[in-house]
């Protein structure tokens, strides 16, 4: 019941982690939606600025054409007035010059040419002003276009990062859901196994309780290790390395060499062998009703159910690489205890 309670606690923690990841997914999706809208707005602004730049270029070309025409007219009227003035001054200096109709016509021609020159000059100046104005507008539009392009590139980069974040969160959420399902299946199977083993051994445990208590004292801190190696998971509560949540372990994990041989920690009878949910292949040994030992995540099982086992007899083998890990439990009265309280201290051998 204690183990099942811990398993239910694990399931609750996983569900809380899954809910947290779902909220994170929704948050990232909302951020992605905002960024996508910002990119669309950038694209619209860029298209608008492209049109404004084209319009400004067209206006610059038209103003440039007007400026050239006005400047040609100004030059033309300047030459005409200069020629009339030369002719007028030449005749005015002659002693035979008579102020007649010619004089009046020439004066009118000079005035008219001068007026046309001034009009052409005004047109030229206006066209030059327009050129400067449209050139300034074009420069501003080009600057705004570059700003919008830089902003869009930045948003595209943010969007890529958010998509990677979303995939990572989605993968973690899927992994959490898978682990919740596996834990739930393990819980269901464990409930059935505990019930079966409890019913089968209740009578024997009741008859030998005093003997177990006596023998327990002689066995604690005195059992040989099932395999040599380094402890990579301790008994009790610890933090999950990836999901940042607490998990509870009823045993320890020992990292051994590849294909290491597992030995029984004491004499007893094999009461279970086979596949058992997330524990993989396991062996459970009843040590004369005093305690049970559990060996999990095995690659190969070397004993059979109901077989009597001697102390330190070969019972199984680990796998290789990441699979060369043994999961080991000690149970008394069907309650898991810290195996390090039963095994010999490392310094003693």
C-alpha positions in Angstrom: 0.0 0.0 0.0 2.9 2.3 0.8 4.4 1.6 -2.7 1.1 2.1 -4.4 0.7 5.4 -2.5 4.1 6.5 -3.8 3.2 5.4 -7.3 0.0 7.4 -7.2 2.1 10.4 -6.0 4.4 9.9 -9.0 1.3 9.8 -11.3 0.0 13.0 -9.7 3.4 14.7 -10.2 3.5 13.6 -13.8 0.0 14.9 -14.4 0.9 18.2 -12.9 4.0 18.3 -15.1 1.8 17.5 -18.1 -0.6 20.3 -17.3 2.3 22.7 -16.9 3.6 21.7 -20.3 0.1 22.1 -21.9 -0.1 25.6 -20.5 3.4 26.3 -21.9 2.3 24.9 -25.3 -0.7 27.3 -25.3 1.5 30.2 -24.3 4.0 29.5 -27.1 1.2 29.1 -29.7 -0.2 32.5 -28.7 3.3 34.0 -29.0 3.7 32.3 -32.4 0.3 33.7 -33.5 1.4 37.3 -32.5 4.7 36.9 -34.3 3.0 35.6 -37.4 0.7 38.6 -37.4 3.6 40.9 -36.9 5.4 39.4 -39.9 2.3 39.8 -42.0 2.1 43.4 -40.9 5.8 43.8 -41.8 5.1 42.4 -45.3 2.1 44.7 -45.8 4.2 47.7 -44.7 7.1 46.6 -47.0 4.7 46.4 -50.0 3.3 49.8 -49.2 6.8 51.3 -48.9 7.8 49.7 -52.2 4.8 51.5 -53.9 5.7 54.8 -52.2 9.3 54.4 -53.4 8.2 53.7 -56.9 5.8 56.7 -56.8 8.6 58.9 -55.5 11.0 57.8 -58.2 8.3 58.5 -60.8 7.7 62.0 -59.3 11.5 62.6 -59.3 11.7 61.6 -63.0 8.8 63.9 -63.9 10.3 66.8 -61.9 13.7 66.2 -63.5 12.0 66.3 -67.0 10.2 69.5 -66.0 13.5 71.0 -64.7 15.3 70.2 -68.0 12.5 71.7 -70.1 12.3 74.8 -67.9 16.1 75.2 -68.0 16.2 74.9 -71.8 13.4 77.5 -72.1 15.4 79.8 -69.7 18.5 79.4 -71.8 16.6 80.0 -75.0 14.9 83.2 -73.7 18.2 84.4 -72.2 19.9 84.1 -75.7 16.9 85.9 -77.3 17.0 88.8 -74.9 20.7 89.2 -75.2 20.5 89.3 -79.0 17.7 92.0 -78.8 19.7 94.0 -76.3 22.8 93.9 -78.5 20.8 95.0 -81.5 19.0 97.7 -79.5 22.2 99.1 -78.0 24.0 99.0 -81.4 21.3 101.1 -83.1 20.9 103.4 -80.1 24.5 104.3 -80.5 24.1 105.3 -84.1 23.6 109.0 -84.9 21.1 108.1 -87.5 18.9 106.1 -85.1 15.3 107.2 -85.2 13.0 106.4 -82.3 10.4 104.9 -84.4 8.0 101.9 -84.4 11.1 99.6 -84.5 12.2 100.9 -81.1 8.8 100.2 -79.6 8.6 96.7 -81.0 12.1 95.9 -79.9 11.4 97.2 -76.4 8.3 95.0 -76.2 10.3 92.0 -77.5 12.9 92.5 -74.8 10.3 92.9 -72.1 8.4 89.8 -73.3 11.6 87.7 -73.5 12.6 88.9 -70.1 9.2 87.9 -68.7 9.4 84.5 -70.4 12.9 84.0 -69.0 11.7 84.8 -65.4 8.7 82.4 -65.9 11.1 79.6 -67.1 13.4 80.3 -64.1 10.5 80.0 -61.7 9.5 76.7 -63.3 13.1 75.5 -63.0 13.3 76.5 -59.4 9.9 74.8 -58.6 11.0 71.7 -60.4 14.3 71.7 -58.4 12.3 72.1 -55.2 10.2 69.1 -56.2 13.2 67.0 -57.0 14.7 67.8 -53.6 11.3 67.0 -51.9 10.7 63.7 -53.7 14.4 62.7 -53.2 14.0 63.3 -49.5 10.8 61.3 -49.4 12.4 58.5 -51.3 15.3 58.5 -48.9 12.9 58.3 -45.9 10.9 55.5 -47.6 14.1 53.5 -48.3 15.2 54.0 -44.6 11.7 52.8 -43.4 11.9 49.9 -45.8 15.2 48.8 -44.4 13.9 49.1 -40.8 10.8 47.0 -41.7 13.0 44.4 -43.4 15.3 44.2 -40.4 12.2 43.9 -38.1 10.7 41.2 -40.3 14.0 39.2 -40.3 14.2 39.5 -36.5 10.6 38.3 -36.2 11.3 35.4 -38.6 14.3 34.4 -36.3 12.1 34.6 -33.2 9.4 32.5 -34.9 12.0 29.8 -35.7 13.1 29.8 -32.1 9.5 29.6 -30.9 8.8 26.7 -33.2 11.7 24.8 -31.8 10.5 25.7 -28.3 7.0 24.5 -29.2 8.4 21.2 -30.6 10.5 20.6 -27.5 7.5 21.3 -25.2 5.2 19.1 -27.3 7.8 16.3 -27.2 8.1 16.6 -23.4 4.4 16.7 -23.0 4.0 13.5 -25.1 6.8 11.9 -23.1 5.1 12.8 -19.8 1.8 11.4 -21.1 3.5 8.2 -22.0 5.1 7.9 -18.6 1.8 8.6 -16.9 0.3 5.7 -18.9 3.2 3.4 -18.0 2.9 4.4 -14.4 -0.8 3.8 -14.4 -0.3 0.3 -16.0 2.5 -0.5 -13.5 0.2 0.6 -10.6 -2.6 -1.6 -11.8 -0.3 -4.6 -12.3 1.4 -4.0 -9.0 -1.9 -3.9 -7.2 -2.8 -7.3 -8.6 0.7 -8.8 -7.8 0.8 -7.4 -4.3 -2.6 -8.9 -3.6 -1.6 -12.2 -5.0 1.7 -12.4 -3.1 0.1 -11.1 0.1 -2.6 -13.8 0.0 -0.1 -16.5 -0.7 2.3 -15.6 2.1 0.1 -14.1 4.9 -0.2 -17.4 6.8 3.5 -18.1 6.7 4.5 -14.5 7.6 2.2 -14.6 10.6 3.7 -17.9 11.9 7.3 -16.8 11.5 7.0 -13.1 12.4 9.1 -13.5 15.6 11.7 -15.5 13.7 11.8 -12.8 11.0 12.3 -10.1 13.5 15.2 -12.0 15.1 16.8 -12.8 11.8 16.4 -9.3 10.4 18.8 -7.9 12.9 21.4 -10.4 11.8 20.9 -9.6 8.1 20.8 -5.8 8.1 24.1 -4.3 6.9 25.3 -7.8 6.4 24.0 -8.8 2.9 26.4 -9.1 0.0 25.8 -6.8 -3.0 23.9 -8.3 -5.9 26.4 -6.8 -8.3 29.5 -4.5 -8.1 28.9 -1.0 -9.5 28.0 2.6 -8.8 24.6 3.7 -7.4 23.0 6.0 -10.0 19.5 6.2 -8.3 19.0 6.4 -4.6 16.1 5.1 -2.6 13.3 7.5 -1.9 12.5 10.9 -3.4 14.7 12.4 -6.1 14.4 14.9 -9.0 13.7 13.7 -12.6 16.7 14.8 -14.7 14.6 16.1 -17.6 11.1 17.0 -16.5 12.1 18.9 -13.4 9.7 17.1 -11.1 10.1 14.8 -8.1 9.9 11.0 -8.4 9.9 8.3 -5.7 11.9 5.2 -6.0 11.3 2.1 -3.8 14.8 0.7 -4.6 18.2 1.7 -5.9 19.8 1.5 -9.4 23.3 0.1 -9.7 25.4 0.8 -12.9 27.4 -2.3 -13.5 29.8 -3.5 -16.2 28.4 -4.8 -19.4 26.7 -8.2 -19.1 27.4 -8.4 -15.4 26.2 -11.4 -13.4 23.6 -10.8 -10.8 23.8 -12.8 -7.5 21.2 -13.6 -4.9 21.8 -11.6 -1.7 20.6 -14.5 0.5 19.2 -18.0 0.3 15.5 -18.3 -0.5 12.8 -19.3 -3.0 12.0 -17.7 -6.3 8.4 -16.6 -6.2 8.2 -14.6 -9.5 10.1 -14.3 -12.7 9.2 -12.6 -16.0 8.3 -9.2 -17.5 6.7 -6.7 -15.2 5.7 -3.4 -16.9 8.2 -0.6 -16.6 10.5 -2.7 -14.4 11.3 -5.0 -17.4 12.4 -8.5 -16.6 12.4 -9.1 -12.8 13.0 -11.8 -10.2 11.4 -11.8 -6.7 12.9 -14.0 -4.1 11.3 -14.9 -0.7 14.0 -15.3 1.8 12.3 -17.7 4.2 9.5 -15.2 5.0 12.0 -12.8 6.6 12.2 -10.4 3.6 11.8 -10.3 -0.1 14.5 -9.1 -2.6 13.5 -7.7 -6.1 15.9 -7.6 -9.1 14.7 -5.6 -12.1 15.7 -4.4 -15.6 17.4 -7.7 -16.3 18.7 -8.8 -19.7 18.7 -12.5 -19.0 17.1 -14.6 -16.2 19.0 -17.7 -15.1 16.5 -19.2 -12.6 12.9 -20.4 -12.6 9.9 -19.8 -10.4 9.7 -22.0 -7.3 13.4 -22.7 -7.5 15.4 -22.8 -4.3 18.3 -20.4 -4.4 21.6 -20.4 -2.4 23.3 -17.2 -1.1 25.3 -15.5 -3.9 24.0 -17.9 -6.5 24.0 -16.6 -10.1 20.4 -15.6 -10.9 20.6 -13.2 -13.9 22.6 -10.9 -16.1 22.5 -7.2 -17.0 22.6 -5.8 -20.5 25.3 -3.6 -22.0 25.8 0.1 -22.4 22.9 2.1 -20.9 21.2 -1.3 -20.2 23.9 -2.5 -17.8 21.8 -1.2 -14.8 20.3 -3.3 -12.0 17.2 -2.2 -10.2 17.2 -3.6 -6.6 14.7 -3.6 -3.8 14.4 -5.0 -0.3 10.9 -5.5 1.1 9.9 -6.5 4.6 6.2 -7.0 5.5 5.6 -6.0 1.9 7.0 -2.5 2.6 10.0 -1.4 0.7 13.1 -0.4 2.7 16.3 1.3 1.8 18.6 -1.5 0.5 21.6 0.3 1.8 20.4 -0.5 5.3 20.6 -4.2 4.5 23.7 -4.4 2.2 27.2 -4.5 3.6 28.9 -1.1 3.6 31.3 -0.7 0.7 34.3 -0.2 2.9 33.8 -3.7 4.5 34.8 -5.7 1.4 
